[in-house]
Amino acid sequence: MAQSFFERMGGTYHREGDYLIPDLIVPPAPKIGVWGTRWKRYLKQYHNGIYTGMLLSSKIDAHLEEIARAAEDMFLQLVEQMAERAGITERLKADDQLEWVRQINAIRNQAEETIYREFKYE
C-alpha cells in the first residue's frame, strides 16, 4: 500500500476501532496574558502587515511573549515604586483595608496608563 503524504513526512497513526487516527501533537499555547493579547490586537488593527508577516514566519508567539513579559515586569515595578512613594504600607493594609485597596487600585490604574503610553497600545 502506498504511503500517504503524512507518513512520508514522518507522521504516524494509531488504531481506534476500525479507524486510523493521526498522532498529532498540539504545540503549547504561548503565555501572552493580558499585555500580549492587547499588543496582538493593536498589531492586527494598526499594523496588519507586520502582524501578518510575523504570523507567517512563526515569530508572533515569541514576540508576544517577550512583549507580555516586558510589560508585566514594568507594571509590577511601577506599582511597587508608586506605592512606596505614596507611603502605602502593610501598616495601612492592617489598619484600613478599604483605604489600602482604594489607593492600590488607583496606583495600578496609573501604572496601566503608563504602560499603554509606553508600548503605544492606543
C-alpha positions as CSV (number, residue, x, y, z in Angstrom):
1,M,0.0,0.0,0.0
2,A,1.3,3.5,-0.9
3,Q,2.3,5.8,1.9
4,S,0.3,9.0,2.5
5,F,2.0,12.4,2.4
6,F,1.6,12.5,6.1
7,E,3.5,9.2,6.5
8,R,6.2,10.3,4.1
9,M,6.7,13.4,6.3
10,G,7.2,11.2,9.3
11,G,3.7,11.1,10.6
12,T,2.3,8.1,12.4
13,Y,-1.2,6.8,13.1
14,H,-2.8,4.7,15.9
15,R,-5.8,2.5,15.6
16,E,-9.1,3.2,17.4
17,G,-11.6,0.5,16.5
18,D,-11.8,0.5,12.7
19,Y,-10.2,3.9,12.3
20,L,-6.6,5.1,11.9
21,I,-6.2,8.3,13.8
22,P,-3.2,10.6,13.1
23,D,-0.8,11.1,16.0
24,L,-0.8,14.9,16.2
25,I,0.9,16.9,18.9
26,V,-0.6,20.3,19.5
27,P,2.1,22.8,20.5
28,P,1.7,24.5,23.8
29,A,-0.2,27.8,23.7
30,P,2.0,30.9,24.2
31,K,1.8,32.5,27.6
32,I,1.0,36.0,26.5
33,G,-1.5,37.2,29.1
34,V,-3.4,40.4,29.0
35,W,-0.5,42.6,27.8
36,G,0.4,40.2,24.9
37,T,-3.3,39.9,24.0
38,R,-3.6,43.7,23.9
39,W,-0.4,44.1,21.8
40,K,-1.7,41.4,19.4
41,R,-5.0,43.3,18.9
42,Y,-3.1,46.5,18.4
43,L,-0.8,45.0,15.8
44,K,-3.8,43.4,13.9
45,Q,-5.7,46.7,13.9
46,Y,-3.0,49.2,13.2
47,H,-0.1,47.3,11.7
48,N,-1.7,44.3,10.0
49,G,1.2,43.9,7.5
50,I,3.7,43.5,10.4
51,Y,1.3,41.2,12.2
52,T,0.7,39.0,9.2
53,G,4.4,38.8,8.4
54,M,5.3,37.7,11.9
55,L,2.4,35.2,11.9
56,L,3.5,33.7,8.6
57,S,7.1,33.5,9.8
58,S,6.1,31.9,13.1
59,K,7.7,34.7,15.1
60,I,4.5,36.1,16.5
61,D,4.2,33.9,19.6
62,A,7.8,34.6,20.7
63,H,7.3,38.3,20.1
64,L,4.0,38.4,22.1
65,E,5.6,36.5,25.0
66,E,8.5,39.0,25.0
67,I,6.2,42.0,25.0
68,A,4.0,40.4,27.7
69,R,7.0,39.7,29.9
70,A,8.4,43.2,29.5
71,A,5.0,44.9,30.1
72,E,4.3,42.8,33.2
73,D,7.8,43.5,34.6
74,M,7.3,47.2,34.1
75,F,3.8,47.1,35.6
76,L,4.9,45.3,38.8
77,Q,7.9,47.7,39.1
78,L,5.8,50.8,38.6
79,V,3.2,49.6,41.2
80,E,5.9,48.9,43.7
81,Q,7.7,52.3,43.2
82,M,4.5,54.3,43.2
83,A,3.1,52.6,46.3
84,E,6.4,53.3,48.1
85,R,6.4,57.0,47.0
86,A,2.7,57.3,48.1
87,G,3.5,55.8,51.5
88,I,1.2,52.8,51.1
89,T,2.4,50.3,53.6
90,E,1.4,47.0,55.2
91,R,0.5,49.0,58.2
92,L,-2.2,50.8,56.2
93,K,-3.3,47.5,54.9
94,A,-3.7,46.2,58.5
95,D,-5.3,49.4,59.8
96,D,-7.7,50.3,57.0
97,Q,-8.1,47.6,54.3
98,L,-10.6,49.5,52.2
99,E,-8.4,52.6,52.0
100,W,-5.4,50.4,51.1
101,V,-7.4,48.7,48.3
102,R,-8.6,52.1,47.0
103,Q,-5.1,53.5,46.9
104,I,-3.5,50.4,45.4
105,N,-6.2,50.3,42.7
106,A,-5.6,53.9,41.8
107,I,-1.8,53.2,41.5
108,R,-2.5,50.1,39.4
109,N,-4.6,52.2,37.1
110,Q,-1.9,54.8,36.8
111,A,0.7,52.1,36.0
112,E,-1.6,50.6,33.3
113,E,-1.9,54.0,31.7
114,T,1.8,54.4,31.7
115,I,2.3,51.1,30.0
116,Y,-0.4,51.9,27.4
117,R,1.6,55.1,26.5
118,E,5.0,53.4,26.7
119,F,4.0,50.4,24.5
120,K,1.8,52.6,22.3
121,Y,-1.3,50.3,22.7
122,E,-3.6,53.1,21.7
